Amino acid sequence: DCRRSRRGGGRPRWARHAGRPGGCVADREGAKGTGGAQLRAVGRRHIAERGMADLSLRAIAREVKMTSSAVYRYFPSRDDLIASLVVESYESLVGVTENADRLHAGSGRDAAARWLAIAREIRTWAYDHPHEYGLICGWPNNAYLASPRTAAAKVRLWRVIAGVMDSALTTGVL
């Protein structure tokens, strides 16, 4: 909640500072959604076109017509932007694997068929999203992969795989 005291009437203090560093956290988070998504989209495209080594927050800021200091409100550093892109990539991949597993488990397929379906979907996703695959599997970016935000996304992927392995063990397929 963004309630703060009024000093001498007028607008509440939280309304004067909303959306700026030190302002209302809820307002900042709401603003981060739209601007952050736009910055991530441009960052993802820059990685696809130029590679991760040439990813620049200033270049992204210029393209979205934002001051470079404004970009730092969304992402305090280049590493934070990359970590955010890694999390999005994992979430996309996890969505594909969860869906493949759900479809095959729901149709009564055994663990081997589920495993094969998941592997095929991961491969198809990797071909369809080569730069996102590079973010999570190909490029040396251990600093981004080790962050707590990316760890949670990786855990979701491994839960799907562990669920299939557990099913294989309990049904005697493995």
N, C-alpha and C positions, 0 to 999 in steps of 0.2 A: 504494500500500500504506500502511496506517495503523500501522505498527509504530513504537513509540516506547519509550524506556527506562522501566523501572519504578523508582519512587523509594520505597525502603523497603518493597517488597512490595505486597500488596493489588492493586487493579485497575490495569491498565496506564493510563498517563496518557491515551492516546488514547481509552480507553473512558469516562473521566470527562468528556471534552470533545467527544465525538462529537455531531454535529448542532448544535453551537453555533459561532458565529464563532471561528475560530482552531482549531477541532477538526479531525477527520479530513476531508480533502477528499472522499474517496469516500463517506463517510457523509453529508456535506452534500449532495452531488450526488444521492444516492439519495432523501434527504428532499425535495429540491427538486422531484423528479418529481411526487409526489402533491400536495403543498401548492401548488406552482407551477401545476399544471394546474387546480386548484380556483380559485386566484386569477385565472388567465387566463380561465376560464369565466365567473366573476362579472364580471370587467372587460369582457369581450365583451358580456355582457348589459347592463351599465350603459351602454356606448356605444350599444347598440341602443335602449335606453329613453330615455336622457337626452342623448346626444350626447357627442362626445369632449371638448368644453370643460368639461363637468361631471364628468369622470372623476376620482375621488378615491380615493387609496390608503386613507385612513381609513374612507371609506364601505364600501369593499370589505372591509377588516379587520373592521368591525362585523358585516357580513353573514355572514362565515365564522366569526364568534366567535373572532377572533384579535386580539391586541394590535397596535396600529399599528406598534410597534417590531419585532414578529415579521415583519410583511410585508416590512420592509426587509432581512431576511435573504434573502428570495427575489428581491426587486426593489429595488435600492438607490434607485431613484427612479421617479417616474411615467413618465418617458421610457423607462426600461428595460422597464417593463410594456408600454407601447405598442409598443416595438421588438419585444418578444417576440410580441405579437399580430400585428404586421405580418409577422414571419417565419412564423408559423403560417398566416396567410392566404395568403401566397405559396406555402407548401408545399402547401396544399389546392388552390390554382389550378394549380400545376405538376403535381400528381398527375392532375388532370382532363385537362390538355393532353397529358401524356405518354401517358396511357391512350388518348385519342382518336387520337393519332398512331400508337401501336403497333397499334391495331386496324385502322386504314386502311392503314398500310404493310404489315402482315402479310397483308392480303387483296389485295395487289397494286395498290392504287389509286395513281394518279399524284399528283404533288406538289400539283396544283391541288385535287384532291379532299381530300387531307390537310389543306391550308391551310383549306379551307372547313369541314371537320369541326372543326378546332381552334378556328376563329373562332366557330362555333356553340356549342361547349362552353364557351368563355370567356364568351360572352353568357349562356348558361343559368346558369352558375355565378354570374355577377354578379347576375342576377335572384333566384337562390336564396339568395345571401349578400350582401345589399345593404350591410350594415354592414362586412363584411370587405372588400368591394370599395371602399367608401369609405375604409377604412384605407390601402389600397395605391394607389388611383387618384384618389380624389375630394377628400379633405380636405387642406388645406395642412399637411403634416407632414414637410417636407424634412429636418429634423433626424433623424427616425427612419429615413427612407428612405436616408440617407447612411451609416448605421452599417455596419461590416463584416459584422455578422450578417445584415442585410437584403440587403446586396449579394450574398452567396452565394446566397440564395434567388432573387433577381432573375436571376442568371446562369443558373440552371437553366431558368427560363422561356425566356430568350432562346436557350439551346442548342437547345431544341425548335424554335423558330421558325427559327433559322439552319440546322438540319438539314433542314427542309422546303425552305428557299430553296436550299441546296446541292444537294439532290435535283432541284429544278426546273432549276437551271443545268446540271447534268450530263446530265439527260435531254432537254434542249432545250425544256422547257415554258415556261421563262422566258427 
